[in-house]
Amino acid sequence: MPRLKSSKEIIKILEVNGFHFVSQKGSHGKFNKEGLKIIVIVPMNKREIPIGTLMSIIRQSKLDRVIFD
């Protein structure tokens, strides 16, 4: 199971893996991947993201869980 990460760390991982910031509504940012119809919603606060939310981001991004360790 991945350790808890901040939103900045998650965003950096997504950007390294080809995701780009699209928009923000309230405290949530929307990221998509070029060429694929994958949209990932990430809370934009600076504290640690709960494990359930992190697992949801991993499922939405279709990236390997190991990348987030």
MDTraj code that builds the backbone (N, CA, C; nanometers):
import mdtraj as md
import numpy as np

residues = "MET PRO ARG LEU LYS SER SER LYS GLU ILE ILE LYS ILE LEU GLU VAL ASN GLY PHE HIS PHE VAL SER GLN LYS GLY SER HIS GLY LYS PHE ASN LYS GLU GLY LEU LYS ILE ILE VAL ILE VAL PRO MET ASN LYS ARG GLU ILE PRO ILE GLY THR LEU MET SER ILE ILE ARG GLN SER LYS LEU ASP ARG VAL ILE PHE ASP".split()
xyz = np.array([
    [0.0850, -0.1177, 0.0000],
    [0.0000, 0.0000, 0.0000],
    [0.0897, 0.1243, 0.0000],
    [0.0578, 0.2238, -0.0850],
    [0.1403, 0.3452, -0.0902],
    [0.1283, 0.4265, 0.0386],
    [0.2343, 0.4990, 0.0711],
    [0.2297, 0.5848, 0.1896],
    [0.1511, 0.7111, 0.1556],
    [0.1063, 0.7822, 0.2580],
    [0.0307, 0.9048, 0.2356],
    [0.1193, 1.0095, 0.1690],
    [0.0630, 1.0830, 0.0767],
    [0.1365, 1.1858, 0.0035],
    [0.0573, 1.3154, 0.0056],
    [0.1280, 1.4259, -0.0148],
    [0.0610, 1.5552, -0.0261],
    [0.0114, 1.5720, -0.1694],
    [-0.0753, 1.6687, -0.1897],
    [-0.1269, 1.6925, -0.3246],
    [-0.0151, 1.7352, -0.4191],
    [0.0839, 1.8091, -0.3686],
    [0.1967, 1.8501, -0.4536],
    [0.2732, 1.7289, -0.5054],
    [0.2960, 1.6306, -0.4185],
    [0.3678, 1.5097, -0.4597],
    [0.2886, 1.4319, -0.5645],
    [0.1580, 1.4214, -0.5457],
    [0.0733, 1.3489, -0.6407],
    [0.0721, 1.4191, -0.7755],
    [0.0589, 1.5508, -0.7742],
    [0.0576, 1.6279, -0.8989],
    [0.1896, 1.6110, -0.9730],
    [0.3008, 1.6118, -0.9008],
    [0.4322, 1.5944, -0.9638],
    [0.4416, 1.4569, -1.0305],
    [0.3927, 1.3522, -0.9629],
    [0.3941, 1.2171, -1.0196],
    [0.3098, 1.2129, -1.1466],
    [0.1907, 1.2740, -1.1426],
    [0.1040, 1.2746, -1.2604],
    [0.1701, 1.3480, -1.3767],
    [0.2301, 1.4638, -1.3503],
    [0.2927, 1.5424, -1.4569],
    [0.4114, 1.4688, -1.5188],
    [0.4897, 1.4001, -1.4375],
    [0.6030, 1.3222, -1.4899],
    [0.5532, 1.2105, -1.5819],
    [0.4331, 1.1604, -1.5557],
    [0.3772, 1.0511, -1.6341],
    [0.2823, 1.0983, -1.7440],
    [0.2934, 1.2244, -1.7860],
    [0.2225, 1.2724, -1.9040],
    [0.0894, 1.3405, -1.8810],
    [0.0512, 1.3661, -1.7574],
    [-0.0743, 1.4347, -1.7298],
    [-0.0515, 1.5855, -1.7279],
    [-0.1533, 1.6605, -1.7716],
    [-0.1447, 1.8061, -1.7771],
    [-0.2635, 1.8674, -1.7040],
    [-0.2393, 1.9792, -1.6369],
    [-0.3449, 2.0514, -1.5662],
    [-0.4436, 2.1074, -1.6677],
    [-0.5740, 2.0862, -1.6436],
    [-0.6781, 2.1348, -1.7337],
    [-0.7523, 2.2518, -1.6718],
    [-0.8066, 2.2315, -1.5519],
    [-0.8846, 2.3363, -1.4870],
    [-0.8937, 2.3078, -1.3381],
    [-0.9494, 2.4051, -1.2679],
    [-0.9707, 2.3898, -1.1245],
    [-1.1074, 2.4444, -1.0906],
    [-1.1794, 2.3706, -1.0071],
    [-1.3089, 2.4166, -0.9586],
    [-1.3074, 2.3999, -0.8074],
    [-1.3110, 2.5114, -0.7374],
    [-1.3005, 2.5060, -0.5919],
    [-1.1619, 2.4600, -0.5521],
    [-1.1557, 2.3547, -0.4722],
    [-1.0259, 2.3066, -0.4244],
    [-0.9806, 2.1792, -0.4957],
    [-1.0391, 2.1493, -0.6125],
    [-1.0037, 2.0285, -0.6862],
    [-0.9525, 2.0641, -0.8249],
    [-0.8403, 2.0040, -0.8617],
    [-0.7823, 2.0258, -0.9936],
    [-0.8125, 1.9085, -1.0847],
    [-0.8253, 1.9376, -1.2134],
    [-0.8544, 1.8355, -1.3131],
    [-0.7315, 1.8200, -1.4021],
    [-0.6859, 1.6970, -1.4183],
    [-0.5692, 1.6657, -1.5001],
    [-0.6097, 1.5638, -1.6052],
    [-0.5552, 1.5792, -1.7283],
    [-0.5812, 1.4783, -1.8300],
    [-0.4516, 1.4378, -1.8968],
    [-0.4590, 1.3272, -1.9708],
    [-0.3408, 1.2742, -2.0391],
    [-0.3617, 1.2892, -2.1886],
    [-0.2619, 1.3450, -2.2564],
    [-0.2696, 1.3669, -2.4006],
    [-0.2922, 1.2349, -2.4739],
    [-0.3833, 1.2372, -2.5699],
    [-0.4086, 1.1205, -2.6532],
    [-0.5027, 1.0186, -2.5929],
    [-0.5306, 1.0267, -2.4660],
    [-0.6213, 0.9333, -2.3998],
    [-0.7323, 1.0115, -2.3317],
    [-0.8459, 0.9483, -2.3157],
    [-0.9564, 1.0150, -2.2473],
    [-0.9540, 0.9771, -2.0994],
    [-0.8451, 1.0118, -2.0341],
    [-0.8300, 0.9857, -1.8910],
    [-0.8299, 1.1197, -1.8191],
    [-0.9227, 1.1365, -1.7259],
    [-0.9291, 1.2576, -1.6449],
    [-0.9139, 1.2167, -1.4991],
    [-0.8261, 1.2855, -1.4287],
    [-0.8002, 1.2572, -1.2876],
    [-0.8300, 1.3830, -1.2077],
    [-0.9085, 1.3686, -1.1025],
    [-0.9419, 1.4792, -1.0134],
    [-0.8539, 1.4680, -0.8889],
    [-0.7845, 1.5781, -0.8553],
    [-0.6932, 1.5783, -0.7406],
    [-0.7290, 1.6940, -0.6477],
    [-0.7478, 1.6678, -0.5170],
    [-0.7664, 1.7777, -0.4222],
    [-0.6405, 1.8640, -0.4213],
    [-0.6563, 1.9960, -0.4252],
    [-0.5422, 2.0859, -0.4393],
    [-0.4920, 2.1416, -0.3060],
    [-0.5361, 2.0844, -0.1939],
    [-0.4849, 2.1331, -0.0653],
    [-0.3429, 2.0821, -0.0440],
    [-0.2748, 2.1306, 0.0566],
    [-0.1336, 2.0972, 0.0745],
    [-0.1089, 1.9876, 0.1783],
    [-0.2121, 1.9419, 0.2453],
    [-0.1915, 1.8396, 0.3481],
    [-0.1917, 1.6998, 0.2847],
    [-0.1747, 1.5993, 0.3661],
    [-0.1716, 1.4620, 0.3168],
    [-0.3087, 1.4201, 0.2650],
    [-0.3078, 1.3479, 0.1546],
    [-0.4303, 1.2978, 0.0932],
    [-0.4658, 1.1651, 0.1611],
    [-0.5916, 1.1452, 0.2026],
    [-0.6309, 1.0184, 0.2654],
    [-0.6060, 0.8999, 0.1714],
    [-0.5815, 0.7820, 0.2284],
    [-0.5449, 0.6644, 0.1503],
    [-0.6544, 0.6257, 0.0508],
    [-0.7812, 0.6399, 0.0882],
    [-0.8908, 0.6072, -0.0036],
    [-0.8919, 0.6985, -0.1248],
    [-0.8654, 0.8268, -0.1033],
    [-0.8586, 0.9232, -0.2128],
    [-0.7382, 0.8937, -0.3009],
    [-0.6257, 0.8597, -0.2401],
    [-0.5060, 0.8250, -0.3166],
    [-0.5312, 0.7023, -0.4039],
    [-0.5971, 0.6009, -0.3490],
    [-0.6277, 0.4810, -0.4273],
    [-0.7214, 0.5144, -0.5432],
    [-0.8153, 0.6056, -0.5219],
    [-0.9048, 0.6491, -0.6290],
    [-0.8274, 0.7200, -0.7397],
    [-0.7318, 0.8044, -0.7023],
    [-0.6485, 0.8742, -0.8010],
    [-0.5674, 0.7727, -0.8809],
    [-0.5148, 0.6705, -0.8142],
    [-0.4379, 0.5663, -0.8830],
    [-0.5268, 0.4928, -0.9828],
    [-0.6499, 0.4586, -0.9424],
    [-0.7427, 0.3902, -1.0340],
    [-0.7793, 0.4793, -1.1519],
    [-0.8094, 0.6071, -1.1257],
    [-0.8467, 0.6997, -1.2327],
    [-0.7333, 0.7180, -1.3326],
    [-0.6098, 0.7251, -1.2838],
    [-0.4956, 0.7532, -1.3710],
    [-0.4508, 0.6305, -1.4499],
    [-0.4927, 0.5117, -1.4066],
    [-0.4532, 0.3858, -1.4699],
    [-0.3017, 0.3675, -1.4712],
    [-0.2347, 0.4262, -1.3726],
    [-0.0909, 0.4081, -1.3558],
    [-0.0675, 0.2951, -1.2560],
    [0.0516, 0.2383, -1.2590],
    [0.0870, 0.1314, -1.1667],
    [0.0995, 0.1875, -1.0248],
    [0.0519, 0.1127, -0.9283],
    [0.0552, 0.1562, -0.7886],
    [0.1979, 0.1786, -0.7395],
    [0.2938, 0.1055, -0.7947],
    [0.4340, 0.1155, -0.7533],
    [0.4880, 0.2566, -0.7768],
    [0.4399, 0.3248, -0.8783],
    [0.4851, 0.4609, -0.9093],
    [0.4582, 0.5549, -0.7923],
    [0.3532, 0.5298, -0.7174],
    [0.3122, 0.6181, -0.6089],
    [0.3780, 0.5837, -0.4755],
    [0.4637, 0.4821, -0.4715],
    [0.5325, 0.4453, -0.3465],
    [0.6483, 0.5364, -0.3180],
])
top = md.Topology()
chain = top.add_chain()
for i, resn in enumerate(residues, 1):
    res = top.add_residue(resn, chain, resSeq=i)
    for name in ("N", "CA", "C"):
        top.add_atom(name, md.element.get_by_symbol(name[0]), res)
traj = md.Trajectory(xyz[None], top)
